[in-house]
C-alpha cells in the first residue's frame, strides 16, 4: 500500500485480493517512513506466513525493504526484473541502489533480458542463480490494449488522435524535482506553442509539488496542454497505444512504449533501461 489509489485499481483489474495489507501510505511520507514501515510490517507477515521464498519486483523501496526483512529471517529472496543498471547510485535515485541492494540479497535472479543477465555476471552473481524470463510488464500491457477502447477519462474521447500529433507526457522522478522539472515544463510549453497540430496530455502525478509547478508552467495554454488526473492502468495503456510520441522519466514506460511501437523521449540524464 505504498501508493494506495494506484494499487487498488490494479488489484481490482487483475482480480487479486491480498491476504495482508501493510497500508503504509501517509501524506508527505519520505524514504525513511516507507523503509521502516515496510520492514516492520513484513517482519510480522513473514513470521505468520512462513514462506519458502519471498518474490520482490523491480527497484522500489518497498521491494528492497521486503527483501531485507526476508534476509533477517533467512528466507530466500527471488528478484523479478533483476540486473538493470546505470552504475550511478544517485540516478535514478533511490532506485539504482535499491536494485543493487536487492541483488546482493537475492538467491534467485529473474532477469528480463540477456543484457541484465550480463550485468549480474559481471558482479560475480552465479550463472545458475539467473533465469532470463522476458518482461512481465509487457505481458500485462498487451493483455489490456484494445483498438476499440473507450476511455473512462471522458475528456480523452474528445481528443483527435488521427489528425493531431498527440504527445503523452509523464514526469515524477525525485531527481527531477525542482529546477530540472521547471526546465522540462518550459521545453514542453515551447514545443506546444511553436508547433501547430501538436497537443500534449499530462496525467499529473499526485505529488502536490509537481501539480503546483505544472499549473503555473502551463497557465494560459490549456487548449494545447491538457492537465488531467492520473489514469487507471487500462486507460493509460490505451492512451500510450494511441499517441504519437511519449515524453517520460518513467522506467516502466520506457519498456512499454517500444512494445507498442511508440517513440520515447527520455527525460532523464541516465537510464537503466536498454
Secondary structure, DSSP 8 states (H G I E B T S, - for coil): --SHHHHHHHHHHTT---S-------TT--HHHHHHHHHHHHHHHHHHH--SEEEEETT-HHHHHHHHHHHHTT-EEEEEEE----S-TTSSTTHHHHHHHHHHH-SEEEESSHHHHHHHHHTT--GGGEEE---HHHHHHHHH--TT---SSGGGGGS-TTTSEEEEEE---GGGTTHHHHHHHHHHHHHHHH-TTEEEEEE--S-HHHHHHHHHHTTT-TTTEEEE----HHHHHHHHHH-SEEEE--HHHHHHHHHTT-EEEE-SS--S--
